[in-house]
Amino acid sequence: MRRLPVAIAAVAALIGPLAAAPAALAGRFPAPTPEQRAAALVAQMTLDEKITQTHTTGKGAGGISRLVPGIPRLGIPDFLISNGPAGVGTGAVGTQPDATALPAPVALAAGFDPELARRYGVVEGRETANVGHSLLEAPDVNMVRVYRNGRAFENYGEDPYLAGRLAVANIQGIQSQGVLAEVKHYAANDQETGRKTINENIDDRTLHEIHLPAFEAAVKEGHVASVMCAYPSVDGSFMCENKHLLTDVLRGQWGFRGFVQSDASATHTAVGSADAGQDLELRDNGPYDEELKQAVLDGEVSMRQLDTMIERRLAVEIRAGLFDHPRTVTPIDAAAGGVVARSVAEQTAVLLKNTGATLPLKASALHSIAVVGPYAQVAHPGGGGSSHVDPLYTVSPVEGIAKRAGAGVTVRSSDGSDPAEAVKLAGSSDVAVVIVGDAEKEGTDRTSLSLPAGQDLLVRSVVAANPHTIVVLDSGAPVLMPWLDGVPAVLEAWYPGEEDGNALAALLFGDVNPSGKLPVTFPRSESQTPTSTPDRYPGVNGDVNYSERLEVGYRWYDAQGEQPLFPFGYGLSYTSFAFRHLKVSPHPDGHGRVTVSVDVRNTGSRTGAEVAQVYVSAPPSAGEPPRQLKGFVKVTLRPGRTTRVTVPLDARAFSVWDAASQRWTTVGGRHLVSVGDSSRNLPLSAPVLVR
C-alpha cells in the first residue's frame, strides 16, 4: 500500500482521536466538521478496509446483501440498509422484519398533500430505526410513463411537480428520525421489461423538464442523503456509469453533497462507475470488490478517488448522528403506525363515479351486504418485489365492513373463485361490494391494462344480479373498465396497506369523505396511451425512444386532443365545491414570480376536502404542452364555508430548459394561469405577462 500523503497523515494525527471519540475531547479542540471526521477515519484505513466500505456484503432477505460492515477499531458502525418505499422492506438480515404496511406510494400521491407525505415518512424513518437499520431506500420518484410498468405503484404518478413536492416532504419525514433517505431510481427507470439492459434515448430538455425535476427537488429542498443510480442506460451509458448525470448534473448543477448507491447489481465496471461518481455498490463480490482493488493498485482509480467515495457516505452518516448514536433494535409501535396507515388510506382513495348518490351507505337502511371478489377476504397491503412489507397485522375488507355495518346487517362474502356463488350472494343482498384489482410486482410488467383472471366478467355478472353494486379497485396504476357504464359507483382504493378493511368501511359508510385525486390519467384503451407504439414501449432491438418528449401523462392527452376515461387530478366527493374570485398577482419585477389566490367554497351538505390545482399554459412559442401543474393546495371545509387559498409560483413555473446553455430560461410573454379540480376542469383562468 502506498504511503499516506503528508497532509492527510497530519489531519489523521490531529483529528483521528476526536473522530473516534468526540465527546471525550469536547471543549479542547474546535469541533471537526463531518467531512473532517470522515477524512480522518478514511486516512487510517488499510486498502482492504477501504474496499469493504465501497460495497455491501452478506446475503440478506431476497438474496440481496444490504450490509456494509463496520470497522470496530475505528469506531465505524455497521451500515444497514432497508428497502422501501412503502415501509420497511427487505433488509440486511436473513429474515424480513414485520413492520407497518403503509398504502402504496401511488396512493400517497393521490392525497395531493405534502403533510401526509411527511407523516408517511416519519413512520418509515421511525421503523427503519426500530429495526436497527441506517438507511431506507425511499422515495421512488420515477414518472409513471408506462402504465403497465410493474413498479408504477411505487411511484408518485405522472407529474414531476407533484412528485417533487411529495418527495421533499417524505424525505424530511424519514430523515427527521435520524436515518437516511435514498431517492431512486436515478433516472428514468420507467419499465421492468428489459430494465437491466434497455437503452433509453431521451433528449436533454425532456430529461430536465419531466424525468429529473423530482430528483432535483429531493436534492435541493429535501437534502436527501443518498441517490440510487438505476439499471437502464440513458443515451448509451448505463446510469451507474453515466458521468454526465451523476457528476455534471447531480453534483455540479444541483450541488448534491450525499453519496450515490447502485441498484442491486447495477454496477458494470469498477472504473466506469468510480469515474462517473458512484460511491457504494449494492452487491456482494461485485466489481467494487477485487476489481476495484486491482484498479486502485494499477492506478486506474486513484487513492484520492477511492477515499472520496468512502468519505461522502461517512460524512453523511456522521451528520445524521449514526456514529454518535448507533442504531439499536427497539419494538415497533404497531398502533401508531396503524393510525397513519389508516389515515393515508382514507385520505387517498379516489371516488371515480357515484351515480344517484349510491354512496355513502347507510347501515340503518340495510339488512344485507355481499362483499365479493379476489380482494374481499384478504387485505391488499401492497405490491410485490423488493418493496414488499411483511405487515404487523391486516384488516380484510369483509372484516372492516362487517364491523362497521353492525350486528343488524348481515354481511356475507365470496372470493369470486366460484362466480355462481358470488352472483347468488350479490343477487340476494341489498348491496353488493365487488373488490377487484391487479397485482403489480417488481421484475415484470403487466401484460395489459385489463383486470386479470376474469375479474371484468365477475363485475358484469354481479351488477347484472344486483344493480346496487359498488366496485372497489385495488390497483397500483390505471386499469380498463369495460363495465363502467353499468356500475353506479366506483372507488379507486389503490393498494390500501394493512388497515385496508377499516379504511374502506369508513369511506363506504361516509365516516370519511373521499378526497383523493388521480395522480395518473386513466385511459379509455391501450391504444390511447402515450407509449402504445413498440419503439416507445417495450422497445425495439434494445432501444426505447422517448419520442413523446414532454407529452407524458395528461400532457399527451391534452396535446393530442384525446378524452381519457378519467383525467389527471380527477376525484369526486360526497359534497361539492366551487372556485371563485381568481386573482393572479405578478411580482413588480415581472420576472416570473406570481401569487395566485382563489376562494374555495363547500357548496354541499357534508364536510370535505378539496384540492385547488393551479396549471400554467405557456405562450405557443415555448413549445410546451397545453397546460402543466405548477401548484396545488388541499383544504378541508365544513358545509357553506369559504376559504381563500394562496399559491405562490416562482420563475420556474414560467421557464423551460435550454439544453445549449444548460440552464432554465424564463419564457417571456403572455402565460395563462388556470385553477380547478382536475386537469380537465379548470373553470377560472387569468393571463399574466412575464418579462
N, C-alpha and C positions, 0 to 999 in steps of 0.2 A: 504494500500500500504506500502511495506517495505521502510525503510529509505534509502536515497542515501548513498553509501559508501563515506567516508570522502574525499578520493582523488577526486572523481567525483564532489562532492559538492564544493570542493575548486576550481577546474577548472571552474565550472559554475560561482562561485562568481567572479573569476578573469576575465574570458573571456566573460561571458554572455552578458554584455552590449555591448562589442565590436562585438559580433556575430550579435546582432540585429542592430547595427548602427556603422559599422566600420569606416565610413568616419568622423564621429563626433570626434573620438578619434585618428585619424591618426596622427602619429608623437609622441604620448605619450607612446605607447607601441609597441613592435615588432609585426608586422602583424601576426596574428594566421594563421595557415595552414587551408585549407578547412576541414581537418579531425578534427582539434581542434574546429573550429567553429561548426561543426556538432555535436560533442560530447557535447559541452556546451549547445546547444539547446535541445538535447535529454534529458540531465540531468534535465532540467526544466519542462519536460512534466509530466503530470499525466499518470497513466496506461491507462486510457481510451483514452487520446490523442495519446499515443503511438500506440494503436491498430488501430486508424483511419489512421495512417501513413503506415500501412502494407498492405492495400488493397484499391482498387478503390471503388467508390460509385456512386450512381445515375444512371439513365438509359439514355444512350446516343443513338446515331444512331445505328440501328441494335439491340437495346435492350441490348447492352454491355456497362457496366459502364467503363468510361475511365478518371475518375477524382479522384485524391487524394486531399481532401480539405485541404487548408492551415490552419495555426493556427495564426490568426492575432496578438494575444498578444505577440507572439514570433517573429513576422516579417517573418513567413514562408508563402510563396505564394502558391496559388493553383498549383497543378501539373496536367497538362492536356496532354492527350495522343492522337495522331493521328495514324490511321492505315496507312500502306504503302503496298507494296514498289514501286508503280507506280505513286506516287504523294500523296497529302493529301487526305486520305480516311476517313472512319468513325471516328468520333471524340467524344469529351466529352460533346457535346451539343445535343439538341433534334433533330436538323436537320443537315445534312451534308453540309459543305460549298462547294461552287463551287471553283474549282482550276484547274491548268494546268494538263490535262490528257496526261502524257508522254507515249511514246510507252512502251509496256510491258518489264519487265526486261530481258526476254529471247531475245528480240530484242537488247537490250543494250549489251548482251553477244555476239551477232553476230558481233558487232563492233570490238571486239578484241582490244579495245582502252581504257586504263585506264583514259586518259584525258577526253574522252567523258563521262565516268562514273562519273568523278569528277564534270563536268558541270551539269550532270543529278542530282547529289546530291545537288549541290548548289541551283537549282530550288526547290527541295524537302525541303531543310532546310529553305530557304528564305520564302516559302509559309507556312510552318509549323509555323514559327514566325509570318507571316502576320495574320494568323487566331488566334493568341494568345495562341498557344499550346507550350508545353515544350519538347516533345519527339515524334519522328517519328519511328514507328515500321518498320524499314528497315535497311539493306537489308535482303533478304531471300536467303540463300546460300546452301540450301539442294541440293544434287545431283539429277539430273533427272535420277533416276534408273528405274522408271516405266514410260514408255512413255504415258500411259493412265492416269497418275496422273492429277487430276483436277486442281492442282496448279502448274503444270510444267511451265506455262507461267510466274510465279512469280520468278522463279529461274534463275541462270546463266548457265544452261546447265549441261553437264555430266562430266566435267573435274574439279578436285579440284584445280589445279594450276590456270586455267583461272578464276574460281570463286573467288579464293583468291585475285588475282590481281585486279579484278574489285571491290570486296567488300572493299578493303582498300581504293581505290580511291573514291568510292561512300560515304563511311563513312566520309572521310576527307572533302568532299564537303558538306555533311549535317551539320557536326559539325562546319564548318567554319562560319555558320550563327548564332551561339550562341544557337543552340538547340541540343538535344541529339539524337544520333542514337541508334538503338537497333537491333543487328543481331539476326536472327531467322531462323528456329525453331530448337533449340539445343536439340537433334541431331537426324539425320536420320528420319526426318518427310517426308517420301517418297511416301505416298499414302493417299488418302482420305477415301478409303474403310476401315471401322473399325478403323479409326485413333485414336479414344479415348480409345480403348480397346485392340488394337493389341499389341502383344509382338514380338519384333524383336530379333532374335538370330544372333548376329554379333560377329565374333571373333575380338580380340583386335587389331590385325595387320590391318585388313580391316577397322576398325573404324579409326585408326590413319593415314592410308595412303590414304583413299578415302573419308570418311564421316566427318572427323574433320579438315583437313588442312585449309579449307576456314574460319572456325570459329577461328582457331588458328591465321591465318593472320589478321583477323579482330581485335583480341585482342592485339597481339604483335606489329603489324605495324599500324593498323588503330586506336588503342587506343579507341575502341568503348566504349561508356558509359554504355551500358546495353546489356544483353543477355537474350533472351526469351527461357525458357525451354518448350519443346514440349509436345504433348499429349501422344505419344506411350510409351510403356515400351521398354527398351533395356536390354536384358539378364535378364528379370524377374523383373525389377524395373522401375516403372513409372519415366519418365525423371525428373519430378519436385520433385521426391524423390530419385533420383539417386546420392548418395553421392560421388561415385567414379568419375562420370563425372562432377558433379557440384563443388565439392571441390578438390578432388585429382588432376584431370586433369585441369579444368578451372582455379582454383585459385592457385593450387600447381605447376603443370608443366608449366603453361603459365603465371602465375603472374597477373591474372586479378584483377583489382582494382575497377571495377564498381559494379553494382548491377544486380541481377537476378530477372526477372519478369516472372510470369507464362503466358502461353497462357490462353485464356478465359476459366475459369472453369477447368483448368488442375491441380489444387491443390486438392489432395485427402484427406490428413490428415494434420492438423496443425503441429503436432510434426514431422511427417515424412519429410515434406518439410522444416521446420525450421532447422532440424538437417542436412538435405542434403545441405543447402546453398541457398534456395530460399528466397529472401528478400521482394518481393512485389507480391501480388496476384491480378490478373486481374479478379475481380469478386466482386459483391456486396453481402453481407450477406453469404459469403462462410466460409471455415474453418479458414481463418485468421481474423475472427470477434470474435464471442463469444467462439468458440472452442479454438482459440489461447489464448484469455484472460484467460480462465479457466486453460489451460495448464501452463500458467505462474503462476497463483495463486497456482496451485498444485505442482509447481516445476519441471514439465516435460520439460518445456522450461525455461531456466534461464533468469533473468532480463538482464544479460550481452548479451546473445544471442539476445534477443529482441532489445536491444539498438543497437547492431552491425548491425542488419538488417536495421534499420532506418538510422543509421549514414552513411552507404555505399551510399545510394541514396542521402541524403542531401549533402554529401561531393562532389559528382559528380555534383549536381545542382549548388552548390556554386562555384566550379571550372569553370563551364561553364558560370558563370555570371547571372544565373537565379534569384538569390536573390538580387544582387545589381542592376540589370537591369530587372525588372519584365516585362513579356510579355504584350504587348498591341496589340489590333486589328488594323491593318492598311490595306489599299487597296492592293490587289494583282496586280502586273504589268502583265496584260494578254499578252501584246505584247512581253515582254521579255521572258516569259515562252513559248509562242508560237514559238519564234525563236529557242529555244533549242529543243522543241518537234519536230519541222520540221527537224532540223539538225540531230537529232538522227534517225528519221525515214528514212531519205535519206541515212545515212551512214551505216545502219544496214540491209537493205534489201539484200537478197541473190539471185543472178541470178543463177538459177539451170540449165537452158537449154536455148540455143539461136541458134538454127539451122538456117543456111543460113543468119546470121545477120538480123534476123527478127526485133530485137531491136538494136538501138533505132529507134523510129518512126520519120518520117519527116512530119511535118504539111504541107509543101508545096507540098508534093506528095499525099496528101489525100483529099478526098471530104467528106467522111463519116466514122464515128466510132460508133459501137454499144457497149455500156457498160452494161453488163447484169450480173445477179447473185444476191444472197441474200445480198451481201455486196456492191452492186454497188451504191445504192441510199442513204445509210446511212454510216456514219463513223463507224469504228470498233475500238474504243479507247482503249479497254482493256477487261480483263476477269471479271468474276463475283465473288461475295463474298465480304469479308471484305476489299479487296484491290481495290474495285471499286472506281473510281474517278468520281464525277459529273463535267464534263468539262465546262470550261468557255464559250467555243464555239466549234463547229466542222465544218470540211470541208469534204463533202462527195466525193467519187471518181469521180462521174459523174460531180460534180461541178468543181473539180480541173482539170479534163481532158478537159472539155468544155472551161474553162478559158484559159488553155494553148494552146489548139488547135487553138483558134482564130475564128473570125467570118466567115472565109472562109471554115470551116469544120463543117458539120452537125453532132452533137452528139446526139444520141437517146439512151434511156435506158429502161430496164425492170428488175424487181427484180427477175425474174425467176419463180414466182409463177404460171404463165401461160407459161409453156415450149414452147408451139407452138408460142406464141408471141415473146419470146426470140430468138427462132430459126429463125423466119421470119426476125427480126431486123438484126440478125447476117448475114443471107444469102444475105441481100440487102445492106450491108455495105462493105467498102473497108477493114476494120479491125474490128475484134471483140475482146473485152477485157472482159473475164468472170472472175468474182471475187467471189471466194468460200472460205469456211473456217469452222472452228469449233467454239464452244462456251464453252470454259472451265470455270469452276467455283469451288470455294471452297465448300467442303462438299460432293462432289460426283465425281467419276472418270468417264472418257468416257467409253462407253460400248465397243468400238472398236477403231481402228486407222483409220477406213474408214471415209470419209466425210459424214456427216449426211444428212438425208432428201432428197435423190435423187440427190445430187449435182454431183456425178460421172456421172450419166446419162445425166445431163444437160451439163456437159463438153463435153461428147461424141457427143451429139446432135448438139451443137454449132460448134464444129470443123468439123463435117460432113457437116454442112451447109456452113462453111467458113474456108478453110484451113489456112487462115491468122489469126489464133486465138492465143491470148496471155492469159495464165492462171495466175491469181494473187491469191496467197494463203494468206489468213488472218488466220493463225493458231498459237496456242501457243506452239505447240510441233509437232513432226513428224506426217504426215498423209500418208496413202497409195495412190498411183497414178496409178490405173489400166489403165488409158488413156494416160500415159506419152509418149509412142512411137508415138502416132498420133498427138501430140501437138508440134509445133515448138519452143515455148518459154514459160518458167515458171519462175515466180518471187515470192519468198517467202518474204512477207511483214510483217509477224508476226501480232501482234495487234498494228497498227501503231500510236495510240494516236489521239489527237484532230486534228492534221494537216494532217490526212490521205490523203485526196484528193490532196492537194498541193504537198506533198512529192511524191505520186505515179506518178503524172503527170510529175514532174521533172525527175524521173527515167525513165519513159517510153519514154520521148522525148529526153533523153540524156543530159539534162541540168546538171544532176548529173550522174556520172558513178558509177554503183553498186560496192560496195567493201565489203559487208558483207560476213562472213564465218560461216558455220554451227557450233553452239556450241553443237549440238546434232546430232547423227547419224540418218539418215532416213533409216529404214529397208525396205526390199522388201515385207515382210509379217509379220503377227502377230507371227507366229511360229519361226521367225528368231531372235526375241528379247531375251535379256538375262534373262528376267523374264517371259518366256512363260509357265512355269510349275506352277501348283497351289500352291506348297509349297513355291515358291518364290514370287508369287503374285496370288491372293489376300491373301493367307494364308490358312492353314488347322487347324481347331479347335483353332482358335485364335492365331496361331503362324505363323510368316513369317521367312523363313530361307534364310539368305543372303549367300547361298552356292556357288554363283558365285564368292564370295570373292572379289579379286582385279579386276576381269574382269567385270567392269561396263562400259557401253557405248562402245566406239570404242575399248577398251581393249578386250572386249568379241569377237567382230568380227575378230580382228586380231588373237587372241589366237585360235579361232575355225576355222580359215581359211575361214570365210564367206565373201562374197562380198555384201555389203549393196547397197541400191539404191543410196544413196549419203553419202559419208564418212564424219566424223567429220573434221571440218576445211575447207570444200569444199566451193567454191564460184567462179563464173565466173566474167568476166569484159568485158567492151566494148573495152578494149585494151588487150595487152598481156605482160607478164613479163618473165624474165629469171633470174636464180640464177647462180652465177659463183664465182670461186675462194674462196672456203670454207677454212677457217683456224681455227683450234682448238688448242688453246694455253693453256696448263696446267700451273698453278702457280708452281714456283720452289719447293714449299714444297710437291707437289704431292698428297695432301690430299683432292682432290675433287674440288678445286677452278679452274674454267676453263673459258677462254674467247673465245667465238665463234664469228667469223666475216665472212661476206659474202657480195658479191656485188649483188645488186638488180638492174636490168635494165628494163626500159619500152621499149619493143621491138615493140610496136604498134604505132597507129597514134593518140591516144587520151590521155589526162592527166587522170591519175587514181591512185588509192591507192592499195597497195598490203601488205599482212601480211606475213612476213618471220616467219615461225613456226619451232621451234627447238625441236626435240624429242631425247630422250635418250633410248638406249637399254642396259640393264644391262647384265652382264655375266649370263649364264644359271643357275649357282649355286645359284643366288639370289632369284629364284622363283618368278620373276616379270613378268607382261605382256610383250609382244614383244616390245612395244615402248610406251613412255609416254611423253606428252607435258611438257617441262621444261622451255620454254622461247618463247617469240614472240615479234615482233615489227612491227608496221604499218607505212608505208612510202608512201608519195604522190610524184609522179614523172611525169614530162612532157615527151612527146614522145622523145625517143632517149637518155634520161638522165639515168645516173647510180649513185647510191649512195652506200656507204659501210656502212652496219649496224653492230653494235656490241651488242651481247647479253651475259651478264655475267651469269655464272652458279656457284652457291655455292655448298658446300658439300652436302646439302640436295638433290640436283639433282642426286646424286650418292649414296643415302642412303636408307635403309629400316628400318622399325620399329621393334625393338626387344622387344617382349612382356615380356620376362623373366626379362630383366633389365630395362624395361620401359624407353627406350631411343632410339634415332636414331643412327644407326650404319652404317658407310661408308662401302660400298662393294668394296673390293679390286679387282683388275683385269682389264681386257680389256672391256671398255664400247664403244658403238658405238654412235656417235653424227650425227644426220641426219637433213637436212634442206630442206624445200619445202613449198608448198602452201596448203597442206592438210595432214591428217594422212596417206593417201594412195598415195600421190605424193611427194616423197622425193628424188629428183634427186642427191643430194650431201650428201655424208657420209664420216666420218673420224673417226678412232679409237682414243681413249685416254686411257692411262694407269693410273689407280688410285691406290694409295697405301692405 
